[in-house]
Amino acid sequence: RREQEFAFKAKLKESESALAGSADPDGSRRAFYREFARVVDSADVVIHVLDARDPLGCRCPDVERYIIRKNPNKKIVLLLNKIDLVPREVAQSWLKYLREELPTVAFKCSTQKGQVSARSFKEDTADGFS
């Protein structure tokens, strides 16, 4: 009975290592995290881009915690993107909410006459829009 238990544990260990190897067979995940850490370390400011349609759904608190843990003096700025796709009141509410945690700016990028024009809204305006 004891031998069966050892054999079962050995097979389980083999299958776990096979699964772990298949999750990242070429080491790309490890390479990604290594590159991510290098970029964060070399950056003065990290801009975390959030979609205005679902800011909390695309926000990654793990990234923010990692940055703060690695370098508490590193600046993080939230950028609320695509504000033209939500009602003005919704964008204003999100800006107010997000600014309670981190500096946040609203951003809208639109195309006019074949040219791309980007417009950033200053934080110091009364409603975050101009």
N, C-alpha and C positions, 0 to 999 in steps of 0.2 A: 504494500500500500504506500509506503514511504517513497519507493522508487517511482511509482506512478505520479505522486505529487511533484517530485523533482522534475520528471519528464514534462508534466503539464506546465510547470513554471518556466522551464527552458523554452518550450514552444511559444508560450505567451511572450516571453522576452524577445524571441526571434521575430514574432509578428509585430511587436511594438517597434522594434528597431527598423523593420522593413517599412512600416507605415511612416515612421519619422523620416526615413530616407526619401520616401516618395513624395513627402510634402514639400521638400525643397531639394530635388535631386541635383540641380546644377549650382546650388549655393546662391541663387539670385536673391533670396530673401535676406540672407546674411549680408550680401553685398549691398542691398538696398539700405539696410539699417546702418551699415558702416558709412555709406555715402551720406545718409540723412544726418548722422551725428557730425560728420565733417562739415556739412553745409551749415548746420545750426551753430557749431562752434565758431565758424568764420564769419557769421552774420552779426551785424551790429543790431539790427532790428529784424524780427520775424513777423511777416504779414500773414495772418491766418484768414484766408478768403472764405466767406460764408455766403451761401445762396440766400437771397432775401425771401425766397418762397418757403424755405425750411431751414432757418439758421441753426437751430439746435440739432436737426437731423444730420447736418453735414459738419457740425463742429466736432472736433476731436479733443476731448479733455485730456486724453493720455498724452497727446503731443504737447499740450500746454504744461502739464505736470512735468514731463520730461525736461522741457526747456527751463522751467523754474528750478527744478532740482539740480540740473547740471550747472546753471549759472543764474542765480537769483537776480542779478543785475541786468540780465538780458531783457530788452524791451519787446513786448508782444503787442501788436496792433491788430485789431479785428477789422476786416474790410467787408462791409455788407454789400455784396455785388448784386446786380440785376434789380435795382430798386424800382426801375420803370415797369417791372412785371407784377408789382403788388400795389394796392391802393396806398396813397400817401400816408394815411393815418396808420396803416399797418407798419409801414417802414419807420415812421416816427416812433411808434411804440417799441419796435425792436431796437432802434437806436438808443432809446431811453433805457431799456432793460439791459442791453449789452454794455452800455457805458458805465453802469454801476460796477462792473467787474474789471473791464479793461478799456483803454482808449479805443474808440470805434469810429470809423468813417464810412459814409455811404458812397456808393460808386454806381455810375450809370454809363454804359458805353453804347452809343447809337451810331448808326451809319446814316449819313446824309449826302446825297449827290455822289455816291460812290466813294466817299472819303470817310474814314473812321474818325469820329471825334469822341474823345474821352472827357468826361466831366466829373470832377471830384467835388464833393460837398464838404465845406469846412465845418468842423465840429463847433466852432464858436458862433455860428449863426443861430438865431433863436430856435428855429425848428429843424435844423439840420439840412435844410434845402435852400436853394437860391434860385 
